[in-house]
Amino acid sequence: MAKAKLALLGSFRLQMDTGEPIPLATKKTTALLAYLAMHQDEAQARPKLAALLWGDHSEAQARDSLRQALSLLRKALSRTCPAALIAQEDTVRLEPTTLEIDAKVFEHLIEEPGVANLERAIEIYRGEFLDGFQVAAPEFENWAAAERQRLRELALDGMAKLLDHHLSEGVIERGTHIATRLLAADPLQERVHRVLMELYARQGRQGAALRQYRTCAELLSRELGIEPDAQTKSLHRHLLREWNRREPGPSIVRSPVREGPASRIRESPRATDVLDGSTPPRLNTNVAPGNLPVQATSFLGRDRDLARAGGIMSGARLVTLTGPGGIGKTRLALQLAAQLHDKYADGTWIVELAAFDDPGAIGHAVADVFGITQQAGKTIEQSVADALARRNLLLILDNCEHLIDAIAGLAREILSRCPHVSLLATSREMLMLDGERTYPVLPLECGDGSDAPAVQLFVERARFVEPHFELNGDGDTVCEICRRLDGIPLAIELAAARTRTMSPCQIRDRLHERFRLLTSGPRRVLKRHQTLRHAVEWSYDLLSSSEQAVLLRTSVFSGGFGLEAAERVCCGGDIAVGDVLYLLDSLVRKSLLSVKRVGNAVRYSALETIRQFAEERLAMLGEAEVFRRRHAQFFAEDAETHHRIWRSPQQLIAYAWLDQEVDNLRAAFRWASSQDDIDVAARIASRIPGMAVLRVRSEPLNWPMEIVDAARRAGHRRLGALLTYAAKMAWNLGRVQEATRYAEEAIALMGNANFDPPVWAFAVLAMIASRQGHAESAVKFARAGAEHPADRRERQCLATLPFYLAMAGAHEEAMAIADDILDKVAATRTPSTLIAALFSKGRAFSKADPGRALDAFEAALAHARTSGNRYWEIVIIPAVAELQVRSGDPVKTLRTLPRMLEIWSQSTEIGLATLTTATLILLFDRLGHPTVAATLSGALSQMIPSTSFFQELPDTLANVRLVLGNAAFAEAKRRGAAMTHREVVDYTANQVQHALGALGASKAECR
């Protein structure tokens, strides 16, 4: 039996066992399911449920509302588990075997003995019960609050037991994770702060331990007005003493060769070894200079980086390789140093700094590599510079970001006093020194095939754990894995290690849990590179509290964001609007955000791996809903602003904004819908689809249909626009009667001052009537829209009137009014409407005056290209080509068809498909390719029932049938009718190439 999965811990989530979400229509339906789920073994009396959720209604109204909610719930569950809801005359209950409920599983596991059960229980507890969910039902809210507290106490108790267990067993990393979760749930537990300080110190993360003390002290002071207790202060002092206890020793130089177990350091310095500031020490000439480790793996996908970084090194003494954790900075530095080895007489060296958390230890770390000790009266940095002053070597300073100031100071000392020493640093931010050159290390290219560097890396690393691993049919899957992991080498290597027990498909399907999946890296690497989470945490722990806050808040954005959006969404608390720019700049410098220029502005983004980490942390802090609400409200306002721009001569700006922000708009709409924020959802869904259709973006046209019923109940001002777009979407889905009802309902709102006038609904009705073969009705609707006062601003309906007249055979009237209409439309200065008017004029004159029609089409095409109206570009290109065939010169326009077809392949909008296909049929008939025309007529027959909407089409197809014969025509039409949209596009593209070949154009010209 299929099961649905119900998540009540954290934010509410209902989904199929495949992961596909199961939407619920209302908040009270959600609340009803949550209550029944937590009482799944008990039948609940209907009156009790009605009072729980509708206590402010009369009994009759409450019972009726309960019936409706149960109906909606049954409908939602019907696909996956139709037997889940058992509704009797007096009672209601859930069938326990049909739903996997995380809260119930958590309760069961927490009560069972054993550490494994506790671990699983705490993993399941991803947040408080129904976190962020609120509904206007006081009785339900009281019950939910009690459940929230009960489950929270169970989780805290379980985490405390787990922490004690891990401490007793010495399991440091897991203990750290549990302690962090405990503090996220209850930040005033001083004992846990102290434990976390100890755990960080044992991991060598002294900076994190110190920050934890400061966090503890600040919290206790702010919330309770007290200081940390004596035990916590004592631990803090002890840690400080440990990190500062190092004393300078005798001034000697030891052999730079690493000492083996049997080796002994000389106990007294020789005279020639004393560093007196005048004679530099000589490196051991019996050993090849350098200490670069031998690499156990091949170097893949970085040849271009190697060449470019090497070119920079040839002209600079300090080069810093920058990038986020796991991107491959150290590996590139080692490969570059090995390549440059022969250019440095005294070799190439590396100092690994990741394990050091004390700024005062950095100079000693470099000194230890070369066997240098501190000279009396000099700092360790001065001693190192003295020792290396006459050397010719390359020194890698690896992992600088956590002690950037101290390392920069040492680098400055070396560069100023050692003229033949070059430095190659790896860091998540620049050292900010004079003469420093940076080289950003970018993700590996993922490409589309097995030759992509990221895929090659995956395959090689997979063979380390599974020697017989082959891509076989999994090439596309591995490409997808690499793309979804942002091309980060560390993440790809960790994913490849999973091939020991998982197939590529299984790995791909679990990438939404990447921080749990991508663990257990090789022991040879640093601990922070053994899991994806540790790699990101390392960077996160180095941030200030303000930087951390802004990073987490940016996780609500999708597909990047601009400065204005960040300032509006990410400010708050201790972060002022004016601080956001500087904090973003800092996050860019520290490789946690990237930036690119878009026109005169910049756009920020994070790798998806970093964004997911930040999103998870934001949810743990209980702040996700606050900033998602801000995000949704900002983009609702931005949609309004750019809708106004779209209705102006600056349409190209609106389209560029849409292309850039479509991911954010989707996220904002989805969040608003899930939270029953009808106003935000309706504002987005009523403003975006119009421009999306003309930009050939299909998805936003789905949104109005999802929200229209709720907007109707709320009497939202944008209801008319939502109904109009819902009509267009219903028609795209082939639901003609539903589309007509929506459009007629929209027109019925005209004149009602409570709603914005949806005049475009007339155009939708005209389109439906036309494609259904009712040409006269189409003219009637177009004329009614054109005459309505609401059409006077943009003249959308007026612009299409000549087109529908021509399609109805009224060419004389269409030609007579076309120029006057064009003048009126041009006065609105709205590009899309002007294009429509020019297209209509072209259709009006296409029979009587092809030359004049061609001029109109070419003018429309020029406007479409300069204003970004892709929809019209697709429609017009084949119309221009069809007329050029008549004049004997179609080659130029035919060459533009492949680009048009590629754009068309991205859209399933039925109006675009019918116009384009009909025009292509005319084109291929004119070109003398009747079989192609017949095949495309089959594709058109699957879109609409009648071809008479395009007046020339019936005669053209009759001629094609005559040329081919009935049998051949029927066979070609059958083939076309069986094609998918993508197959139609590909077939047409191939036929265009054949047509160009027949016309004498070379393939090179076709490109």
TORKOLPA-165481 format. One record per residue (C-alpha): residue in one letter; y, x, z. Coordinates in steps of 0.2 Angstrom, whole numbers, padded with zeros to 4 digits, always signed. Layout:
AYXZ ...
//
This chain:
M+0000+0000+0000 A+0017+0007-0005 K+0029+0011+0010 A+0048+0011+0011 K+0056+0024+0022 L+0069+0018+0035 A+0081+0030+0043 L+0090+0024+0058 L+0093+0041+0066 G+0110+0047+0059 S+0117+0037+0045 F+0107+0022+0040 R+0096+0025+0024 L+0083+0014+0016 Q+0073+0021+0002 M+0057+0021-0008 D+0044+0034-0004 T+0050+0042-0021 G+0067+0045-0013 E+0076+0031-0023 P+0088+0022-0012 I+0086+0003-0009 P+0103-0004-0007 L+0106-0019+0005 A+0119-0031+0000 T+0129-0033+0017 K+0131-0025+0033 K+0123-0039+0043 T+0108-0038+0032 T+0107-0019+0037 A+0109-0024+0055 L+0096-0037+0054 L+0083-0024+0047 A+0088-0012+0060 Y+0085-0024+0074 L+0068-0030+0067 A+0063-0012+0064 M+0065-0007+0082 H+0055-0023+0087 Q+0042-0022+0073 D+0028-0026+0085 E+0036-0042+0091 A+0040-0058+0082 Q+0059-0063+0084 A+0065-0080+0087 R+0076-0086+0073 P+0089-0093+0086 K+0090-0076+0095 L+0093-0067+0078 A+0106-0080+0073 A+0115-0078+0089 L+0114-0059+0089 L+0123-0057+0072 W+0133-0073+0070 G+0137-0078+0088 D+0155-0083+0083 H+0148-0096+0071 S+0142-0113+0074 E+0123-0115+0076 A+0121-0123+0059 Q+0132-0109+0051 A+0123-0095+0060 R+0106-0102+0055 D+0112-0103+0037 S+0119-0086+0037 L+0102-0079+0044 R+0093-0088+0030 Q+0104-0080+0017 A+0102-0063+0025 L+0083-0064+0026 S+0083-0069+0007 L+0094-0054+0003 L+0082-0043+0014 R+0066-0050+0006 K+0074-0047-0012 A+0079-0029-0007 L+0061-0025-0001 S+0052-0034-0014 R+0050-0019-0026 T+0042-0007-0014 C+0034-0018+0000 P+0035-0037-0004 A+0024-0041+0011 A+0036-0032+0023 L+0045-0047+0029 I+0035-0061+0038 A+0046-0076+0040 Q+0038-0091+0049 E+0047-0107+0053 D+0053-0102+0070 T+0051-0083+0070 V+0053-0067+0060 R+0045-0050+0061 L+0042-0034+0050 E+0024-0029+0045 P+0022-0012+0054 T+0012-0004+0040 T+0025-0007+0026 L+0039+0003+0033 E+0040+0021+0040 I+0054+0020+0053 D+0060+0037+0059 A+0066+0031+0076 K+0049+0024+0080 V+0040+0039+0074 F+0052+0049+0085 E+0048+0039+0100 H+0030+0041+0097 L+0031+0060+0095 I+0042+0062+0110 E+0030+0054+0121 E+0015+0064+0115 P+0010+0081+0123 G+0012+0097+0114 V+0026+0108+0107 A+0022+0104+0089 N+0025+0085+0093 L+0041+0089+0101 E+0047+0100+0087 R+0043+0087+0074 A+0052+0074+0085 I+0068+0084+0086 E+0067+0087+0067 I+0067+0069+0064 Y+0081+0066+0076 R+0095+0070+0063 G+0109+0061+0072 E+0113+0047+0084 F+0105+0029+0081 L+0115+0021+0067 D+0128+0034+0068 G+0144+0028+0060 F+0138+0010+0057 Q+0148-0004+0064 V+0147-0023+0061 A+0157-0038+0067 A+0144-0044+0079 P+0147-0040+0098 E+0130-0044+0104 F+0122-0033+0091 E+0134-0019+0094 N+0130-0020+0113 W+0111-0018+0109 A+0114-0004+0097 A+0125+0006+0110 A+0111+0004+0122 E+0098+0010+0110 R+0109+0024+0105 Q+0110+0030+0122 R+0092+0028+0126 L+0086+0038+0111 R+0100+0051+0114 E+0093+0054+0131 L+0076+0056+0124 A+0082+0068+0111 L+0092+0079+0124 D+0077+0079+0136 G+0065+0084+0122 M+0077+0098+0116 A+0079+0105+0133 K+0060+0106+0135 L+0059+0115+0118 L+0072+0127+0123 D+0063+0132+0139 H+0047+0134+0129 H+0055+0145+0116 L+0064+0155+0129 S+0048+0158+0138 E+0039+0163+0122 G+0053+0174+0116 V+0055+0164+0100 I+0073+0168+0098 E+0078+0161+0081 R+0071+0144+0085 G+0078+0144+0102 T+0095+0147+0094 H+0093+0133+0083 I+0088+0121+0097 A+0102+0127+0108 T+0115+0124+0094 R+0108+0106+0092 L+0109+0103+0111 L+0127+0109+0111 A+0132+0098+0096 A+0125+0083+0106 D+0132+0088+0123 P+0145+0102+0121 L+0148+0103+0140 Q+0131+0110+0145 E+0137+0127+0152 R+0119+0133+0155 V+0115+0131+0136 H+0131+0140+0131 R+0125+0154+0142 V+0108+0154+0134 L+0115+0154+0117 M+0126+0169+0121 E+0110+0178+0127 L+0101+0173+0111 Y+0114+0179+0100 A+0115+0196+0109 R+0096+0198+0107 Q+0098+0195+0088 G+0112+0208+0087 R+0125+0195+0084 Q+0137+0201+0097 G+0152+0193+0088 A+0144+0176+0088 A+0140+0178+0107 L+0158+0182+0111 R+0164+0167+0101 Q+0152+0157+0110 Y+0159+0162+0127 R+0177+0158+0120 T+0171+0141+0114 C+0163+0137+0131 A+0178+0143+0141 E+0190+0132+0130 L+0179+0117+0131 L+0177+0118+0150 S+0196+0120+0152 R+0201+0107+0140 E+0188+0093+0145 L+0185+0097+0164 G+0199+0108+0169 I+0188+0122+0176 E+0183+0139+0171 P+0165+0146+0167 D+0155+0149+0182 A+0152+0166+0189 Q+0135+0168+0180 T+0143+0165+0163 K+0157+0177+0167 S+0146+0190+0173 L+0135+0189+0157 H+0152+0190+0147 R+0157+0206+0156 H+0140+0214+0154 L+0140+0211+0135 L+0157+0219+0134 R+0151+0234+0144 E+0136+0237+0133 W+0146+0236+0117 N+0159+0249+0123 R+0149+0261+0133 R+0146+0274+0119 E+0153+0291+0123 P+0157+0305+0111 G+0145+0320+0112 P+0145+0338+0107 S+0153+0342+0090 I+0138+0346+0079 V+0131+0342+0061 R+0113+0338+0060 S+0102+0338+0044 P+0106+0322+0033 V+0088+0320+0030 R+0080+0306+0040 E+0070+0313+0055 G+0052+0309+0056 P+0042+0305+0072 A+0038+0324+0075 S+0055+0330+0071 R+0067+0336+0085 I+0086+0337+0084 R+0092+0354+0089 E+0098+0354+0107 S+0112+0367+0104 P+0124+0369+0090 R+0124+0384+0079 A+0140+0393+0076 T+0140+0389+0058 D+0138+0371+0062 V+0153+0369+0073 L+0166+0357+0066 D+0182+0366+0070 G+0193+0357+0056 S+0194+0372+0044 T+0176+0374+0038 P+0167+0359+0031 P+0149+0357+0035 R+0137+0359+0020 L+0124+0346+0017 N+0106+0352+0017 T+0103+0360+0000 N+0084+0360+0001 V+0084+0341-0001 A+0090+0330-0015 P+0106+0323-0008 G+0107+0305-0004 N+0098+0292+0006 L+0097+0277-0006 P+0081+0267-0003 V+0068+0266-0016 Q+0068+0249-0023 A+0051+0239-0023 T+0057+0226-0036 S+0064+0227-0054 F+0082+0224-0057 L+0084+0208-0067 G+0099+0199-0076 R+0113+0211-0070 D+0115+0223-0085 R+0132+0216-0090 D+0137+0217-0071 L+0131+0235-0070 A+0141+0240-0086 R+0157+0231-0080 A+0156+0237-0062 G+0152+0255-0068 G+0167+0254-0080 I+0178+0250-0065 M+0171+0264-0054 S+0176+0276-0067 G+0194+0273-0064 A+0195+0269-0046 R+0190+0277-0029 L+0187+0261-0020 V+0178+0246-0028 T+0172+0231-0018 L+0159+0220-0024 T+0162+0202-0018 G+0153+0186-0017 P+0144+0174-0005 G+0128+0179+0005 G+0112+0181-0005 I+0121+0183-0022 G+0115+0201-0024 K+0129+0212-0020 T+0119+0225-0011 R+0106+0226-0025 L+0119+0228-0038 A+0128+0242-0027 L+0111+0252-0025 Q+0107+0251-0044 L+0125+0256-0048 A+0124+0271-0036 A+0107+0276-0043 Q+0115+0276-0061 L+0130+0286-0055 H+0119+0298-0045 D+0121+0313-0056 K+0140+0312-0057 Y+0141+0317-0038 A+0136+0334-0033 D+0134+0329-0015 G+0124+0313-0019 T+0125+0295-0017 W+0124+0287+0001 I+0123+0270+0009 V+0128+0265+0026 E+0121+0248+0031 L+0133+0240+0043 A+0126+0222+0045 A+0118+0226+0062 F+0134+0232+0070 D+0145+0220+0079 D+0156+0233+0088 P+0172+0238+0078 G+0171+0255+0088 A+0154+0259+0081 I+0158+0259+0063 G+0164+0277+0062 H+0148+0282+0072 A+0137+0273+0059 V+0144+0283+0045 A+0143+0299+0056 D+0125+0296+0060 V+0120+0295+0041 F+0128+0312+0038 G+0123+0320+0055 I+0141+0321+0060 T+0147+0320+0079 Q+0164+0317+0085 Q+0176+0332+0088 A+0185+0335+0104 G+0203+0328+0102 K+0199+0318+0087 T+0193+0300+0083 I+0176+0298+0076 E+0185+0292+0060 Q+0195+0308+0059 S+0179+0318+0062 V+0170+0309+0048 A+0185+0312+0036 D+0186+0331+0041 A+0167+0333+0038 L+0168+0325+0021 A+0185+0332+0015 R+0177+0344+0002 R+0162+0334-0003 N+0160+0326-0020 L+0149+0310-0016 L+0148+0291-0018 L+0147+0281-0001 I+0141+0263-0001 L+0148+0253+0014 D+0136+0239+0014 N+0141+0222+0022 C+0159+0224+0028 E+0164+0206+0030 H+0161+0204+0049 L+0171+0220+0054 I+0183+0220+0040 D+0198+0228+0049 A+0188+0242+0057 I+0179+0246+0040 A+0196+0246+0031 G+0203+0258+0043 L+0189+0270+0041 A+0190+0268+0022 R+0208+0272+0022 E+0205+0288+0032 I+0192+0294+0020 L+0202+0290+0004 S+0217+0298+0011 R+0209+0314+0016 C+0193+0316+0005 P+0199+0317-0013 H+0182+0318-0021 V+0174+0304-0011 S+0172+0287-0019 L+0168+0271-0009 L+0158+0256-0015 A+0159+0242-0003 T+0150+0226-0003 S+0158+0212+0006 R+0162+0193+0006 E+0180+0198+0005 M+0192+0212+0000 L+0196+0226+0011 M+0214+0224+0006 L+0218+0242+0003 D+0230+0251-0009 G+0221+0256-0025 E+0206+0244-0021 R+0198+0236-0036 T+0186+0221-0034 Y+0172+0215-0044 P+0166+0197-0041 V+0147+0196-0041 L+0143+0179-0049 P+0127+0169-0049 L+0113+0173-0061 E+0113+0164-0078 C+0101+0150-0077 G+0101+0146-0096 D+0089+0133-0104 G+0073+0144-0106 S+0061+0157-0100 D+0072+0171-0105 A+0086+0166-0093 P+0088+0180-0080 A+0087+0167-0065 V+0070+0161-0072 Q+0064+0179-0075 L+0068+0183-0057 F+0058+0167-0051 V+0043+0172-0061 E+0043+0190-0055 R+0045+0185-0037 A+0032+0171-0039 R+0019+0184-0045 F+0021+0194-0029 V+0013+0180-0019 E+0003+0172-0034 P-0002+0186-0046 H-0008+0174-0059 F+0007+0163-0059 E+0013+0157-0077 L+0026+0146-0082 N+0015+0136-0094 G+0023+0119-0095 D+0034+0122-0080 G+0048+0131-0089 D+0061+0117-0089 T+0056+0113-0071 V+0060+0131-0065 C+0076+0131-0075 E+0081+0116-0065 I+0076+0124-0049 C+0087+0139-0053 R+0102+0128-0058 R+0101+0118-0042 L+0100+0133-0032 D+0116+0139-0040 G+0108+0154-0048 I+0108+0163-0030 P+0095+0177-0031 L+0091+0175-0013 A+0088+0156-0014 I+0078+0159-0030 E+0067+0172-0022 L+0063+0161-0007 A+0059+0147-0018 A+0047+0158-0029 A+0039+0163-0013 R+0034+0144-0010 T+0023+0145-0026 R+0009+0152-0015 T+0006+0134-0009 M+0017+0123-0020 S+0019+0119-0038 P+0036+0121-0047 C+0038+0102-0048 Q+0034+0100-0029 I+0047+0114-0025 R+0060+0105-0036 D+0057+0088-0028 R+0060+0095-0011 L+0076+0105-0015 H+0087+0091-0006 E+0079+0099+0010 R+0083+0117+0004 F+0087+0124+0021 R+0070+0118+0028 L+0061+0123+0012 L+0068+0140+0009 T+0062+0151+0024 S+0051+0165+0027 G+0058+0179+0017 P+0050+0197+0017 R+0050+0207+0033 R+0058+0221+0024 V+0075+0212+0022 L+0088+0209+0035 K+0084+0194+0047 R+0099+0185+0040 H+0091+0185+0023 Q+0074+0179+0028 T+0080+0161+0027 L+0093+0152+0016 R+0101+0145+0032 H+0103+0162+0040 A+0112+0169+0025 V+0125+0155+0025 E+0126+0155+0044 W+0131+0173+0044 S+0146+0169+0034 Y+0150+0154+0044 D+0149+0162+0061 L+0162+0175+0055 L+0176+0161+0052 S+0189+0156+0064 S+0188+0139+0071 S+0201+0132+0058 E+0192+0140+0044 Q+0176+0133+0049 A+0184+0115+0051 V+0192+0116+0033 L+0175+0122+0026 L+0166+0108+0033 R+0178+0095+0028 T+0178+0101+0010 S+0160+0096+0009 V+0165+0078+0006 F+0171+0083-0011 S+0160+0083-0026 G+0162+0094-0041 G+0177+0103-0034 F+0195+0098-0028 G+0213+0102-0030 L+0226+0107-0017 E+0234+0090-0015 A+0217+0082-0012 A+0212+0096+0001 E+0229+0094+0010 R+0227+0075+0011 V+0208+0075+0016 C+0206+0091+0027 C+0221+0091+0038 G+0220+0084+0056 G+0218+0090+0074 D+0224+0108+0075 I+0226+0109+0056 A+0243+0104+0049 V+0245+0100+0031 G+0254+0116+0028 D+0240+0126+0035 V+0227+0120+0022 L+0233+0131+0008 Y+0232+0147+0018 L+0215+0142+0025 L+0208+0138+0008 D+0215+0155+0002 S+0206+0163+0016 L+0190+0154+0012 V+0191+0160-0006 R+0194+0178-0001 K+0178+0177+0010 S+0168+0170-0005 L+0164+0153+0003 L+0175+0144-0010 S+0178+0149-0028 V+0194+0145-0038 K+0198+0143-0056 R+0214+0139-0065 V+0215+0122-0074 G+0232+0122-0083 N+0246+0125-0071 A+0235+0121-0056 V+0220+0129-0047 R+0204+0120-0043 Y+0193+0125-0028 S+0174+0123-0027 A+0159+0129-0017 L+0141+0133-0022 E+0130+0118-0019 T+0120+0128-0006 I+0136+0131+0004 R+0142+0113+0002 Q+0126+0106+0008 F+0126+0118+0024 A+0144+0112+0027 E+0140+0094+0025 E+0125+0095+0037 R+0136+0104+0050 L+0150+0090+0048 A+0137+0077+0051 M+0131+0086+0066 L+0149+0086+0073 G+0150+0067+0070 E+0165+0069+0059 A+0157+0065+0042 E+0162+0047+0041 V+0180+0051+0046 F+0183+0063+0031 R+0173+0053+0019 R+0184+0038+0022 R+0199+0049+0019 H+0191+0056+0003 A+0188+0038-0003 Q+0205+0032+0001 F+0213+0047-0008 F+0204+0045-0024 A+0207+0026-0024 E+0226+0030-0023 D+0223+0044-0036 A+0214+0031-0047 E+0229+0020-0046 T+0241+0034-0051 H+0231+0040-0066 H+0228+0022-0072 R+0247+0021-0073 I+0247+0037-0083 W+0234+0031-0094 R+0244+0016-0099 S+0258+0028-0105 P+0260+0041-0119 Q+0252+0054-0108 Q+0234+0047-0109 L+0227+0065-0112 I+0233+0069-0094 A+0223+0054-0087 Y+0207+0059-0097 A+0208+0077-0091 W+0209+0071-0074 L+0195+0059-0076 D+0184+0073-0083 Q+0188+0084-0068 E+0186+0071-0055 V+0172+0059-0060 D+0160+0066-0047 N+0173+0063-0033 L+0176+0046-0040 R+0158+0042-0040 A+0156+0048-0022 A+0171+0039-0016 F+0165+0022-0024 R+0147+0024-0018 W+0154+0028+0000 A+0166+0013+0000 S+0152+0001-0007 S+0140+0007+0007 Q+0153+0004+0020 D+0158-0013+0013 D+0176-0006+0011 I+0179-0019-0003 D+0197-0014-0006 V+0194+0005-0009 A+0178+0001-0020 A+0187-0013-0030 R+0203-0002-0033 I+0192+0012-0040 A+0180+0001-0050 S+0195-0009-0058 R+0205+0007-0063 I+0192+0019-0070 P+0180+0010-0082 G+0194+0006-0095 M+0198+0025-0097 A+0180+0030-0095 V+0174+0019-0110 L+0187+0027-0121 R+0182+0044-0115 V+0164+0040-0119 R+0158+0040-0101 S+0146+0026-0098 E+0142+0027-0079 P+0159+0020-0072 L+0156+0004-0082 N+0142+0000-0070 W+0153+0000-0054 P+0162-0017-0057 M+0146-0027-0058 E+0141-0019-0041 I+0156-0025-0032 V+0162-0040-0041 D+0153-0053-0030 A+0161-0045-0014 A+0178-0044-0022 R+0176-0063-0027 R+0172-0067-0009 A+0187-0057-0003 G+0199-0064-0016 H+0203-0046-0021 R+0219-0045-0032 R+0209-0034-0045 L+0195-0047-0047 G+0201-0051-0065 A+0199-0033-0071 L+0182-0032-0062 L+0176-0048-0070 T+0181-0041-0087 Y+0172-0025-0085 A+0157-0034-0078 A+0157-0044-0094 K+0157-0029-0105 M+0143-0021-0095 A+0132-0037-0095 W+0134-0037-0114 N+0129-0019-0115 L+0113-0024-0106 G+0110-0038-0118 R+0114-0052-0106 V+0126-0062-0118 Q+0127-0078-0107 E+0131-0068-0091 A+0144-0058-0100 T+0152-0074-0107 R+0153-0082-0090 Y+0161-0066-0082 A+0174-0065-0096 E+0178-0084-0095 E+0180-0083-0076 A+0192-0069-0079 I+0202-0079-0091 A+0202-0093-0079 L+0212-0082-0067 M+0227-0080-0079 G+0242-0088-0072 N+0236-0087-0054 A+0249-0076-0045 N+0236-0070-0032 F+0227-0060-0046 D+0232-0047-0059 P+0231-0055-0076 P+0215-0049-0085 V+0221-0051-0103 W+0208-0039-0110 A+0195-0052-0106 F+0201-0061-0122 A+0196-0045-0132 V+0179-0044-0123 L+0176-0062-0128 A+0181-0058-0146 M+0169-0044-0147 I+0155-0054-0140 A+0158-0068-0153 S+0160-0056-0167 R+0144-0047-0164 Q+0135-0063-0162 G+0140-0068-0179 H+0154-0080-0174 A+0168-0073-0184 E+0180-0088-0182 S+0178-0088-0164 A+0182-0070-0163 V+0198-0072-0172 K+0202-0087-0160 F+0200-0076-0144 A+0209-0061-0152 R+0224-0072-0157 A+0224-0081-0139 G+0225-0064-0131 A+0238-0058-0143 E+0249-0073-0139 H+0248-0072-0120 P+0263-0064-0111 A+0252-0052-0102 D+0248-0043-0118 R+0266-0039-0121 R+0266-0022-0112 E+0252-0013-0121 R+0247-0025-0135 Q+0229-0022-0133 C+0223-0039-0140 L+0237-0039-0154 A+0231-0022-0160 T+0214-0029-0164 L+0219-0045-0172 P+0219-0038-0190 F+0202-0031-0187 Y+0194-0048-0183 L+0203-0056-0197 A+0196-0044-0209 M+0179-0046-0202 A+0181-0065-0204 G+0185-0062-0222 A+0204-0066-0220 H+0209-0050-0228 E+0225-0057-0235 E+0232-0063-0218 A+0226-0046-0210 M+0235-0036-0223 A+0250-0047-0222 I+0252-0044-0203 A+0245-0027-0201 D+0261-0017-0203 D+0272-0029-0192 I+0258-0027-0178 L+0258-0008-0180 D+0277-0008-0177 K+0275-0018-0161 V+0261-0008-0155 A+0269+0008-0158 A+0284+0003-0148 T+0272+0002-0132 R+0269+0021-0135 T+0251+0019-0128 P+0240+0030-0139 S+0223+0020-0137 T+0232+0004-0143 L+0241+0013-0157 I+0224+0020-0163 A+0216+0002-0162 A+0231-0005-0173 L+0229+0009-0186 F+0210+0006-0186 S+0213-0012-0188 K+0225-0009-0203 G+0212+0002-0211 R+0199-0011-0210 A+0211-0024-0217 F+0215-0014-0232 S+0198-0006-0235 K+0193-0018-0249 A+0209-0021-0258 D+0218-0004-0256 P+0206+0010-0251 G+0219+0023-0252 R+0230+0014-0240 A+0216+0011-0228 L+0211+0030-0229 D+0229+0034-0224 A+0228+0022-0209 F+0211+0029-0203 E+0216+0047-0205 A+0232+0044-0195 A+0221+0035-0182 L+0209+0050-0181 A+0224+0062-0179 H+0230+0052-0164 A+0213+0050-0157 R+0210+0069-0157 T+0227+0073-0149 S+0226+0060-0136 G+0208+0063-0130 N+0202+0046-0136 R+0184+0051-0140 Y+0178+0033-0142 W+0190+0030-0157 E+0186+0047-0164 I+0168+0042-0165 V+0172+0026-0173 I+0184+0032-0186 I+0175+0048-0193 P+0161+0039-0202 A+0174+0026-0208 V+0185+0040-0216 A+0169+0048-0223 E+0164+0032-0231 L+0181+0030-0240 Q+0181+0048-0245 V+0164+0045-0254 R+0173+0033-0265 S+0186+0046-0269 G+0173+0059-0272 D+0177+0071-0258 P+0167+0067-0242 V+0162+0085-0238 K+0176+0089-0226 T+0174+0074-0215 L+0155+0075-0216 R+0156+0092-0208 T+0164+0084-0193 L+0150+0071-0191 P+0138+0082-0181 R+0152+0085-0167 M+0155+0066-0167 L+0137+0062-0166 E+0134+0074-0151 I+0148+0065-0142 W+0141+0048-0146 S+0124+0053-0139 Q+0132+0053-0122 S+0137+0035-0123 T+0126+0019-0122 E+0141+0007-0124 I+0136-0006-0136 G+0153-0010-0144 L+0154+0009-0149 A+0136+0009-0155 T+0137-0007-0166 L+0153-0001-0174 T+0147+0017-0177 T+0130+0012-0184 A+0137-0002-0195 T+0150+0011-0203 L+0136+0024-0205 I+0125+0011-0214 L+0140+0009-0227 L+0142+0028-0228 F+0124+0032-0232 D+0123+0018-0245 R+0139+0025-0253 L+0131+0043-0253 G+0116+0036-0262 H+0103+0037-0247 P+0097+0019-0246 T+0082+0024-0235 V+0093+0031-0222 A+0104+0015-0223 A+0089+0004-0221 T+0083+0014-0206 L+0099+0013-0197 S+0100-0006-0200 G+0084-0007-0190 A+0092+0002-0176 L+0107-0010-0177 S+0095-0025-0177 Q+0090-0020-0159 M+0108-0020-0153 I+0114-0037-0160 P+0106-0052-0168 S+0118-0053-0184 T+0125-0040-0196 S+0138-0053-0202 F+0151-0046-0189 F+0155-0032-0202 Q+0160-0042-0217 E+0154-0029-0230 L+0137-0026-0221 P+0127-0041-0228 D+0131-0037-0246 T+0127-0018-0243 L+0110-0022-0235 A+0106-0034-0249 N+0109-0020-0261 V+0099-0007-0251 R+0084-0020-0251 L+0086-0022-0270 V+0086-0003-0273 L+0071+0001-0261 G+0061-0015-0264 N+0055-0027-0250 A+0041-0016-0243 A+0050+0000-0242 F+0065-0008-0235 A+0055-0017-0221 E+0046-0001-0217 A+0062+0009-0215 K+0070-0005-0205 R+0054-0005-0194 R+0056+0014-0191 G+0074+0012-0186 A+0070-0002-0174 A+0058+0008-0164 M+0070+0022-0161 T+0079+0026-0145 H+0098+0029-0145 R+0095+0048-0144 E+0082+0047-0158 V+0095+0037-0169 V+0108+0051-0166 D+0096+0065-0170 Y+0090+0056-0185 T+0108+0053-0192 A+0113+0071-0188 N+0098+0077-0199 Q+0102+0065-0213 V+0120+0072-0213 Q+0114+0089-0215 H+0103+0083-0230 A+0118+0074-0237 L+0129+0090-0236 G+0115+0100-0244 A+0114+0087-0258 L+0133+0089-0261 G+0131+0107-0262 A+0138+0113-0245 S+0129+0127-0237 K+0122+0127-0220 A+0135+0139-0214 E+0148+0128-0220 C+0140+0113-0211 R+0144+0122-0195 
//
